[in-house]
Amino acid sequence: MGSIDVTVRRVLPFPPERVAGYAMDWRHDAEWTQGIRTAELTRPADGGGFGVGAEVTRTAYFLGRRIDYVLKVTGYEPPRLLDMRSVAGPLPMHVTYAFEPHPRGTLAQLRVRGGEGGFYRLAAPLLSRRVRSSLGKDLRDLERRLTEGAPDG
């Protein structure tokens, strides 16, 4: 084992285009993602704007510590998929947002993988529980923001 691989799912009562339009927009990261205080597009996609090749720098707090990290977009297929890997930060991380049509709206799935080696290998069970809890709160907050009428991306 020795690493983190956590997936959470929730059905949200909105169409995938609405869910993805909000969740895939880095400008909303701090509004629904646990611990994130700021997010900034620090490198545009190869064709400009947001997409494959873009980099978003996030400042977060996890277990009481400030963490600055950069996620590079490696897959972008709205409204279905956003895939990002850390290219700078304290631990290797791979984050995937997936949105699929569902009879009651959208099946939203968040997956976080990473943390190989050293301390992270020893702490993987604890960190996995904390990450699972945070991701569950993220999906609840995402639904709440959309219910309150948050704008699409």
C-alpha positions, 0 to 999 in steps of 0.5 A: 500500500503505502500511498493514498488513493481515495474516491468519493461519489455523490449524486447532485440534482443538477445537469453535468454541464452545470456541475462541471461548469462550476467545479472545473472553474479554478476561480471557485476552488476556495468556495467549495474545496476544503482547506483551500484559501486561494487559487490562482491561474499561474500558467495558461493552457497552451492555447490560452485560458484554462485547459491542458497545460494550464497550472493553478497554484493553490494555498491550502491548510491541511492538518493545521499546516499551510501548503502551497502547491501547483496543479497542472491540468493533464486532462480536460474534457468538460463536462466529463473530466478534469485531471490534474497532477502536482508539479510543485508542492510537499507531496506528489498528488493526482486529482481527478474530477469526473461528472457523468449523467445520472437519472437524478442529475449528475454522478460527481466523483472526486479522486485523490492519489499520491503521497508515496514514500517516507512519512506518507507511507507510514501516515497513509491510513490516517491521511486517507481517512482525512482526505476521504472526509475532506472530499465528502465535505467538498461534494456536500459544499459543491451541492450547497453552492449550486443549490444557492444559485452559484454561477456556472463557470 
